[in-house]
Amino acid sequence: MAQRSRLSLSPRSSEPGRAAQLPSAGFPDARGRELRDLRISITDRCNFRCVYCMPKEIFGSDYQFMDREQLLSFDEITRLATAAVSLGVDKLRITGGEPLLRRGVEDLIARLAELRTPEGKRPDLALTTNGSALRVKADALKAAGLDRVTVSVDSLDDTRFQAINDVRFPVSRVLDGLAAAEAVGLGPIKINAVVKRGVNDDEIVPLAEYFRERGWTLRFIEYMDVGASNGWVLEDVVPSAEIVARISAVRPLEPAAPSRTGETAKRWRYRDGSGEIGVISSVTGAFCGSCTRARISAEGKLYTCLFASEGFDLRALVRGGASGAEIRTALAEIWGVRDDRYSEQRAALGARPARSRIEMSYIGG
């Protein structure tokens, strides 16, 4: 981090002509990983209090979320996304908190849908949601230009689902939202399920069967040590290898090739051709070496790792009057010295590296 702290994000700090010398696409970091994916949080608020993400005892009724003026405006988000796409980003994902809580999210989607890569292609445009408002919003999101959604469903048992989200929200309403998304063509639909031993690991096979029958891709996520509020211990992690073995014992699986470079999930397809699952092994199978993702928080800080302890203030740059070229240069400078590999370090140490980490709810997944 010492090297990064010397980076200046002042719009007047760039060397003359520096932006024009940058490559048009595929900008690499210090380990040769190209910037391809940008995840943009548009709110720090969520209407769920999931016990592994925003536990109620910490994010209670007196918790101070950001004021509206602290959040990036849609104009500011679009300017940052434009710079990122010019550097080679070809996938934009809108996150939160819960992004569908942000008023007018469809307007932002419409603006981002107009962006084009240096090759003239429209970036893949996705949104991650808890699904609570999806039934109402699906049609407008599709009309605005959203390509697809990823929805979190950690249990099909309603009592358990309500206990996990801790606000008594029924799973049936999330499933209704998924059906609405499918009906308007927001796909392929992906489902995320965080697996925690002793909480919902007995549902691994039922979850796989349920979503296989509906043609939706289910991705199991190892319970991660993001932030400091979820009480993470290694013993709660159900390794991806165990998840695959449990499912394959009932319905045989075989490995499938990744769909794109830097994909977080390892794909496994059913041998009978009835679909596939994915496993995200950020604890037991670090994929830092191929990570192409950066994240922008709701108030405009850029994080180069999900497990980062600090970010870079892009809001000050944008509100300070920086040009598009200067924003692009700043992004390239930050990414160019990136050497994050937290999960690899955790695996080597056999424990979490001793440092603070940003909460997942703050920068999205």
FENZI-V969258 format. One record per residue. N is the residue number from 1. RES is the residue in one small letter. PHI is phi in whole degrees, -180 to 180 (999 if undefined). OMEGA is omega in radians with two decimals (* if undefined). BURIAL is # if it has 24 or more other C-alpha atoms within 12 Angstrom, else .. Layout:
N;RES;PHI;OMEGA;BURIAL  N;RES;PHI;OMEGA;BURIAL
This chain:
1;m;999;-3.13;.  2;a;-59;3.14;.  3;q;-63;-3.10;.  4;r;-69;-3.06;.  5;s;-64;3.13;.  6;r;-84;3.12;.  7;l;-69;3.07;#  8;s;-102;3.10;#  9;l;-106;3.07;#  10;s;-67;-3.14;#  11;p;-64;3.13;#  12;r;-102;-3.06;.  13;s;-89;-3.06;.  14;s;-70;3.07;#  15;e;-69;3.14;.  16;p;-56;3.10;.  17;g;81;-3.07;.  18;r;-61;-3.08;.  19;a;-61;-3.10;#  20;a;-69;-3.10;.  21;q;-90;-3.11;.  22;l;-75;3.07;#  23;p;-66;-3.07;.  24;s;-78;-3.08;#  25;a;-158;3.05;#  26;g;69;-3.08;#  27;f;-71;-3.06;#  28;p;-92;3.02;#  29;d;-92;-3.08;#  30;a;-66;3.12;.  31;r;-107;3.08;.  32;g;80;-3.13;.  33;r;-88;-3.08;#  34;e;-79;3.06;#  35;l;-78;-3.09;#  36;r;-126;-3.03;#  37;d;-123;3.07;#  38;l;-124;3.11;#  39;r;-107;-2.99;#  40;i;-117;3.06;#  41;s;-82;-3.12;#  42;i;-112;3.04;#  43;t;-162;3.05;#  44;d;-97;-3.10;#  45;r;-92;3.05;#  46;c;-147;3.12;#  47;n;-92;3.01;#  48;f;-102;3.04;#  49;r;-131;-3.09;#  50;c;-57;-2.98;#  51;v;-67;-3.14;#  52;y;-97;-3.06;#  53;c;-132;-3.12;#  54;m;-129;-3.09;#  55;p;-58;-3.02;#  56;k;-60;-3.12;#  57;e;-68;3.08;.  58;i;-105;-3.12;.  59;f;-98;-3.09;#  60;g;-84;-3.07;.  61;s;-65;-3.14;.  62;d;-97;-3.12;.  63;y;-71;-3.09;.  64;q;-93;3.03;.  65;f;-82;-3.09;.  66;m;-69;2.99;.  67;d;-73;-3.07;.  68;r;-58;-3.10;.  69;e;-70;3.08;.  70;q;-77;-3.10;.  71;l;-73;2.99;#  72;l;-62;3.03;#  73;s;-75;3.11;#  74;f;-65;3.06;#  75;d;-61;-3.12;.  76;e;-67;3.09;#  77;i;-61;-3.12;#  78;t;-64;3.11;#  79;r;-63;3.13;#  80;l;-67;3.13;#  81;a;-64;3.11;#  82;t;-61;3.11;#  83;a;-63;-3.12;#  84;a;-64;3.14;#  85;v;-64;3.12;#  86;s;-68;3.10;#  87;l;-91;3.09;#  88;g;118;3.08;#  89;v;-63;3.13;#  90;d;-123;3.09;#  91;k;-145;3.09;#  92;l;-115;3.12;#  93;r;-125;3.11;#  94;i;-91;-3.10;#  95;t;-133;3.06;#  96;g;-139;0.26;#  97;g;30;3.07;#  98;e;-105;-2.99;#  99;p;-63;-3.11;#  100;l;-75;3.02;#  101;l;-81;-3.12;#  102;r;-78;-3.10;#  103;r;-61;3.08;.  104;g;77;-3.10;.  105;v;-57;3.12;#  106;e;-62;3.12;#  107;d;-65;3.09;#  108;l;-63;3.12;#  109;i;-57;-3.13;#  110;a;-62;3.14;.  111;r;-68;-3.12;#  112;l;-68;3.14;#  113;a;-67;3.13;#  114;e;-87;-3.11;.  115;l;-72;3.11;#  116;r;-136;3.08;#  117;t;-72;3.07;#  118;p;-57;3.11;.  119;e;-87;3.10;.  120;g;88;-3.13;.  121;k;-96;3.07;.  122;r;-80;3.10;#  123;p;-62;3.00;#  124;d;-62;-3.03;#  125;l;-121;-3.05;#  126;a;-128;3.14;#  127;l;-144;3.07;#  128;t;-104;-3.04;#  129;t;-145;3.01;#  130;n;-82;3.04;#  131;g;85;-3.03;#  132;s;-66;-3.13;#  133;a;-112;-3.01;#  134;l;-68;-3.13;#  135;r;-60;-3.13;#  136;v;-79;-2.97;.  137;k;-96;-2.96;#  138;a;-54;-3.06;#  139;d;-64;-3.13;#  140;a;-67;3.12;#  141;l;-64;3.12;#  142;k;-64;-3.14;#  143;a;-63;-3.13;.  144;a;-76;3.11;#  145;g;120;3.09;#  146;l;-66;-3.14;#  147;d;-85;-3.00;#  148;r;-159;3.14;#  149;v;-129;2.95;#  150;t;-121;-3.03;#  151;v;-124;3.14;#  152;s;-87;3.05;#  153;v;-139;-3.05;#  154;d;-92;3.13;#  155;s;-162;3.04;#  156;l;-99;3.07;#  157;d;-79;-2.99;.  158;d;-63;3.14;.  159;t;-62;-3.14;.  160;r;-69;3.14;#  161;f;-58;3.12;#  162;q;-68;3.10;#  163;a;-69;3.14;#  164;i;-70;-3.14;#  165;n;-78;2.99;#  166;d;60;3.04;#  167;v;-132;3.10;.  168;r;61;3.11;.  169;f;-89;-3.06;#  170;p;-75;-3.14;#  171;v;-66;-3.12;#  172;s;-60;-3.13;.  173;r;-72;3.06;#  174;v;-69;3.11;#  175;l;-64;3.05;#  176;d;-64;3.11;.  177;g;-64;3.09;#  178;l;-63;3.11;#  179;a;-63;3.11;#  180;a;-66;3.12;#  181;a;-63;3.11;#  182;e;-64;-3.08;#  183;a;-63;-3.11;.  184;v;-95;3.07;#  185;g;91;3.06;.  186;l;-83;-3.07;#  187;g;-160;0.11;#  188;p;-70;-3.14;#  189;i;-78;3.05;#  190;k;-120;3.13;#  191;i;-114;3.03;#  192;n;-106;3.06;#  193;a;-132;3.04;#  194;v;-81;-3.09;#  195;v;-106;3.11;#  196;k;-125;-3.09;#  197;r;-61;3.13;.  198;g;83;3.13;.  199;v;-111;-3.12;#  200;n;-141;-3.11;#  201;d;-69;3.06;#  202;d;-74;3.14;.  203;e;-101;-3.10;#  204;i;-55;-3.12;#  205;v;-70;3.10;#  206;p;-58;3.09;#  207;l;-63;-3.14;#  208;a;-60;-3.13;#  209;e;-66;-3.10;#  210;y;-60;-3.07;.  211;f;-80;3.02;#  212;r;-62;-3.12;#  213;e;-63;-3.11;.  214;r;-98;3.09;.  215;g;77;3.12;#  216;w;-104;-3.08;#  217;t;-82;3.12;#  218;l;-96;3.10;#  219;r;-120;3.10;#  220;f;-88;-3.10;#  221;i;-115;3.05;#  222;e;-63;3.12;#  223;y;-59;-2.96;#  224;m;-107;3.11;#  225;d;-93;3.10;#  226;v;-85;-3.12;#  227;g;72;-3.08;#  228;a;-135;-3.00;#  229;s;-107;-3.02;#  230;n;-100;3.07;#  231;g;65;-3.05;.  232;w;-63;2.93;.  233;v;-137;-3.04;.  234;l;-60;-3.09;.  235;e;-65;3.12;.  236;d;-83;-3.09;.  237;v;-80;2.99;#  238;v;-99;-3.07;#  239;p;-59;3.13;#  240;s;-58;3.14;#  241;a;-61;3.10;#  242;e;-69;3.11;.  243;i;-61;3.13;#  244;v;-62;-3.12;#  245;a;-64;-3.13;.  246;r;-63;-3.13;#  247;i;-69;-3.08;#  248;s;-65;3.10;#  249;a;-67;-3.14;.  250;v;-99;-3.13;.  251;r;-139;-2.98;#  252;p;-53;3.14;.  253;l;-117;3.00;#  254;e;-143;-3.11;.  255;p;-63;3.06;.  256;a;-124;-3.12;.  257;a;-69;3.09;.  258;p;-63;-3.13;.  259;s;-85;3.10;.  260;r;-159;3.11;.  261;t;-63;3.11;.  262;g;81;-3.14;.  263;e;-61;-3.08;#  264;t;-74;-3.06;#  265;a;-94;2.95;#  266;k;-83;-3.05;#  267;r;-93;3.04;#  268;w;-131;3.13;#  269;r;-106;3.07;#  270;y;-71;-3.10;#  271;r;-64;3.12;.  272;d;-85;3.09;.  273;g;80;-3.04;.  274;s;-92;3.11;.  275;g;133;-3.10;#  276;e;-154;2.97;#  277;i;-127;3.01;#  278;g;-132;3.05;#  279;v;-130;3.13;#  280;i;-108;-2.93;#  281;s;-107;-3.06;#  282;s;-71;3.10;#  283;v;-99;-3.04;#  284;t;-96;-3.12;#  285;g;-144;-3.05;#  286;a;-51;3.12;#  287;f;-119;3.13;#  288;c;-57;-3.05;#  289;g;-62;-3.13;#  290;s;-120;-3.06;#  291;c;-72;-3.10;#  292;t;-116;-2.95;#  293;r;-107;2.95;#  294;a;-125;-3.09;#  295;r;-133;3.05;#  296;i;-115;-3.12;#  297;s;-77;-3.03;#  298;a;-62;3.13;#  299;e;-102;2.92;#  300;g;94;3.03;#  301;k;-97;3.13;#  302;l;-94;3.11;#  303;y;-117;-3.08;#  304;t;-97;3.09;#  305;c;-156;3.09;#  306;l;-60;-3.10;#  307;f;-101;-3.08;#  308;a;-67;3.07;#  309;s;-108;3.09;#  310;e;-153;3.14;#  311;g;-127;-3.12;#  312;f;-114;-2.99;#  313;d;-80;3.10;#  314;l;-85;3.13;#  315;r;-61;3.12;#  316;a;-62;3.12;#  317;l;-64;-3.10;#  318;v;-65;-3.10;#  319;r;-76;3.09;#  320;g;-86;3.06;.  321;g;93;-3.13;.  322;a;-64;3.07;#  323;s;-79;3.09;.  324;g;-59;3.13;#  325;a;-66;-3.14;#  326;e;-71;3.07;#  327;i;-64;3.12;#  328;r;-60;3.13;#  329;t;-63;3.14;#  330;a;-62;3.10;#  331;l;-60;-3.13;#  332;a;-65;3.12;#  333;e;-64;3.14;#  334;i;-65;-3.11;#  335;w;-67;-3.06;#  336;g;-62;3.12;#  337;v;-103;-3.12;#  338;r;-62;3.08;#  339;d;-137;-3.10;#  340;d;-58;3.03;#  341;r;-160;-3.04;#  342;y;-56;-3.07;#  343;s;-64;3.07;#  344;e;-65;3.12;#  345;q;-66;3.10;#  346;r;-61;-3.14;#  347;a;-64;-3.13;.  348;a;-69;-3.12;.  349;l;-82;-3.05;.  350;g;77;-3.14;.  351;a;-162;3.12;.  352;r;-72;2.98;#  353;p;-58;-3.06;.  354;a;-79;3.07;.  355;r;-160;3.11;.  356;s;-74;3.14;.  357;r;-139;3.13;#  358;i;-72;3.12;#  359;e;-67;3.14;#  360;m;-59;-3.11;#  361;s;-65;-3.07;#  362;y;-84;-3.08;#  363;i;-124;-3.11;#  364;g;77;-3.08;#  365;g;-85;*;#
